[in-house]
């Protein structure tokens, strides 16, 4: 059987937007595909598979325990539910019961963002009630502490380029507040590349996306304190049932983590080397000027930043890039400022040449 774009009348996509959910996030390696195939061709005791792969990953990541879930978003919902229910089976079967009133989840206001769905939606799905601390452009440890009440169940920190970056407390500062008030801290680090630093900084649960930096299949990973991870596992009998992950992706993701720890991801220097001729070529196109910029959240990720001048707007160029086949997807966050960004982590040399050719045609 042959699988192709043509079979389903689909456009080919050049992903210059980064590891984005709307495009399937990332490509997986032959190693990961082999692990997925092994999972797909065999049966397992699923609870045993969950515990054993979690223990294996915990050893690799130097944490107390780990749990593979279906996505980072599922990780937020199930972590919130776990910390509200604290292992109580009645809560597992009745996650929104009014018998439990300790449901407040404190989030810096600048972290309550929409990353494809609002953070608040996932917290609410887990049975939590978002309480915003601080202001859109500022949040200090004192702002967080003043919002804590007897109904506070946990603190939540979103480590993401989507969030406000300036004048925000650090994970370590948030952890100190959590510890002083004997509350657990959840860190959503979905797209982050360092799988160790946030537990070291004091987080009790840390959530990663399986398909972003790790380049695994669709999955999420929650690591942290053993008791809390066990409470998350219980959610498989409750709201986690609607978010279950298959055996093939559990094994594929476990292999992806192992490979990621061994091989790492592309370095910033490598990205800059690959970007240099790309940026120089775009800079020669009429009404475009290009330069290399670093990721706004300070990660070791570099992109091409292209300013659009003349008759066409950046939004028009972005749309025309999408309209043809292959469709070229870019980062659109600065389109209102006349800027298009190209993330080349998942783009090869041939695809970069296609992008340059398309921009010449458009302009």
Secondary structure by P-SEA (a helix, b strand, c coil): ccccccccbbbbbbcccccccccccccccaaaaaaaaaaaacccaaaaaaaaaaaaaaaaaccccccccccaaaaaaaaaaaaaacccaaaaacccccccccbbbbccccccccccccaaaaaaaabbbbbbccccccccaaaaaaaccccccbbbbbbcccccccccccaaaaaaaaaaacbbbbbcccccccccccccccccbbbbbcccccccccbbbbbccaaaaaaaaaccccccccccccaaaaaaaaaaaaaaaacccccaaaaaaaaaaaaaaaaacccbbbbbbcccccccbbbbbbbbbccccaaaaaaaaaacccbbbcccccccccbbbbbcccccaaaaaaaaaaaaaac
